Amino acid sequence: MTKTVLLTGGAGFVGSFVADELLACGYHVRVLDALEAQVHSDGACPSYLDPSVELLRGDIRDRDTVQRALRGVDAVFHLAALVGVGQSMYQIERYTSVNNLGTAILLESLADQPVERLVVASSMSIYGEGLYRDGRGQLVGGGERTLAQLQARDWELRDQNGEVMEPLPTPETKIPSLSSVYALSKYDQERLCLITGRAYGFEAVALRFFNIYGPRQALSNPYTGVLAIFAARYLNHRAPLINEDGWQQRDFVHVRDVARACRLALETPDAAGEVFNVGSGQARSVRDVAASLARALDRTEIEAEIVGKCRVGDIRHCFADISKARRVLDFEPQVDFEDGLAELAGWLEGQVAIDRVESAGAELAARGLTV
């Protein structure tokens, strides 16, 4: 018998690819999505969502809507969330309401209507800084840069002797360091799902997504992924704005690899109760990523602008150790970064992006949230 899977937030960038992956593997897919204006500017069902998806429009915080969406469902992917470190620092109530309260309402509903498995989208942001090695060769769980250090434009993390520490791949065992409201809300989502699943007897899995890129991103949302933000600037023949000095390192993973990791988390028995990093396992500097995207879009005449500022809540280096996902889920990233950028560039042809980056930056600066 065909299994029915509910995707909260499933009409978005990641959710739509998860829907495609599940449909291709024979599942029936139901989506509950509020079609938030910041992501879906016209408030309509996006054209990229497969027509065989059963779409319910509604808010994750509406208990009746959630209970209706759960009827006849075998498993749930909880992807519904407001996304963005910067915006979360001044829309505190809104982020907490959607991400934390929305998850709580979903879980109370699942207590009454249990499913076989719940997979929740967590985030690399919960780590804060990634894992480092100090000057003595000891592993150090990041820490935070001081305000005085940031004001001096001294961007790197240093050990107790003042030496710059070496960033390393970050494993799931690294203790979280919650440096933004968004990070706190994602950690809350993760822990709520794992705790409730254990208490009520349904299997729960948390996936800590790193920087996801690919087609279908919301190009006009200035708080989305950095590659989409850079693309919006290039499409409008403007220079991408890069914080700090641009040498901060991140892990960029293609959305199709993420969708496959989601399906594996659903189907792998040994994943129950576990937390997994989902990334490429490769570190790339933001400066190099901007240059690679410029080449893919044939915008090499536009040089990225290094602004030398830092947003409150930003971290220096964090990239994924994906050995656990490889071992337990048999997950292996398949999309080469340059190939993924070429696909993204092809999709971007003909796309219209409203560039709101500078207005978003001005909003943060006016609130004292940049250094």
C-alpha positions, 0 to 999 in steps of 0.5 A, spaced: 500 500 500 502 506 498 504 510 504 502 518 505 507 523 507 506 530 510 511 535 508 510 541 513 513 547 509 513 543 503 512 548 497 518 551 499 525 550 496 527 544 499 520 541 501 519 541 493 525 537 492 523 532 497 516 532 494 520 530 488 524 525 491 518 521 495 514 521 489 519 518 484 520 513 490 512 511 490 510 515 496 503 519 496 505 526 498 501 531 502 504 538 503 501 543 508 504 550 507 502 557 509 505 560 502 509 566 506 509 572 502 517 573 503 518 566 500 512 566 495 511 573 493 504 572 490 501 567 495 500 562 490 502 555 489 509 555 486 509 552 478 515 548 480 511 544 485 509 537 482 501 537 480 500 530 484 502 533 490 496 534 495 496 541 497 493 544 503 494 551 505 494 553 512 499 555 518 503 550 522 500 554 528 493 552 527 491 546 530 485 544 526 489 545 520 494 541 522 490 535 525 486 535 518 493 535 515 495 529 519 489 524 517 491 518 514 499 520 514 504 515 515 510 519 516 512 527 517 517 531 514 517 538 519 520 543 514 516 549 516 520 554 519 522 562 518 529 562 516 534 567 517 539 569 522 539 577 521 531 577 521 531 573 527 534 578 531 529 583 531 523 579 529 524 575 535 516 574 537 515 572 530 520 567 529 519 564 536 511 563 534 512 560 528 518 555 529 517 554 536 510 554 537 508 551 531 513 545 532 509 544 539 502 544 536 505 539 531 507 535 536 501 535 540 497 533 534 502 527 533 501 525 540 494 524 538 495 521 531 502 518 531 506 516 525 511 511 523 517 517 523 518 524 524 524 527 520 525 534 522 529 540 519 535 542 523 540 547 522 548 548 522 547 554 525 546 551 532 553 549 532 555 557 532 562 556 531 565 549 528 570 545 531 577 548 531 584 545 533 588 550 537 596 552 537 597 546 542 593 541 537 587 540 542 580 540 539 576 546 541 569 547 540 569 554 537 567 559 542 565 566 540 569 572 538 569 578 542 566 585 540 572 588 541 575 583 536 570 584 531 571 592 532 578 591 530 576 587 524 580 581 527 576 576 524 579 569 526 578 565 532 584 565 537 586 560 542 588 563 549 595 564 547 592 569 541 594 564 536 589 563 530 586 556 530 585 551 525 578 550 523 576 543 522 570 539 520 564 539 525 561 533 527 554 532 531 558 531 537 560 538 538 556 542 543 551 547 540 553 554 541 546 558 540 548 565 537 542 567 534 534 567 535 534 563 529 539 558 531 535 557 538 529 556 535 532 550 530 535 547 536 528 547 540 525 544 534 530 539 534 530 537 541 522 537 541 521 532 536 526 527 539 524 528 546 516 527 544 518 522 539 521 518 544 516 519 549 510 517 545 513 512 541 514 514 534 521 515 531 524 521 530 530 523 526 533 530 526 537 533 520 542 539 521 542 542 514 548 546 512 548 551 506 543 549 501 543 551 494 540 550 487 534 552 483 527 554 486 530 558 491 527 565 493 531 570 490 527 576 492 528 574 500 534 577 503 534 573 508 535 566 504 541 562 502 547 566 501 548 563 494 541 566 492 542 573 495 549 573 491 545 571 485 540 576 486 545 581 486 548 579 479 542 578 476 541 586 477 548 587 475 550 589 482 556 587 486 555 581 491 556 584 498 561 580 503 561 581 510 568 580 514 574 579 509 570 574 505 575 568 507 570 565 512 568 558 510 562 554 509 559 548 507 555 548 500 550 542 499 546 541 493 538 541 494 538 534 490 543 531 495 539 534 501 532 531 498 536 524 498 538 525 505 531 526 507 528 520 504 534 516 507 532 518 514 525 516 512 527 509 510 533 507 514 531 503 520 538 505 524 536 513 523 531 513 529 532 517 534 539 520 531 541 527 529 545 527 522 549 533 519 547 534 511 552 537 507 557 536 502 563 535 507 567 540 503 569 547 506 569 553 501 570 560 502 565 565 501 569 569 497 571 563 492 563 562 492 562 569 489 567 568 484 565 561 482 558 564 481 560 570 477 563 565 472 557 560 472 553 567 470 558 570 466 558 576 470 566 576 471 566 583 470 562 584 477 567 584 483 564 582 489 565 588 495 568 586 501 564 590 506 568 589 512 562 588 517 559 583 521 552 581 523 550 580 530 550 572 530 554 571 525 560 566 525 567 565 522 567 558 520 563 552 520 563 546 515 560 539 516 563 532 518 558 527 514 561 521 516 555 519 521 551 520 515 555 516 510 556 510 515 548 510 518 544 513 512 549 510 506 549 518 504 554 520 499 553 527 496 553 526 488 552 533 485 559 536 484 559 544 486 561 547 479 556 542 476 551 545 481 552 552 479 552 551 472 545 548 473 543 554 478 545 559 472 541 555 467 535 556 472 537 563 473 536 565 466 529 569 465 528 569 473 526 576 476 530 578 482 528 584 486 534 586 490 533 587 497 539 586 500 541 593 501 535 595 505 535 589 509 542 591 511 540 598 513 535 595 517 540 591 521 544 597 522 539 601 524 537 596 530 545 596 532 545 589 529 552 590 525 559 591 527 
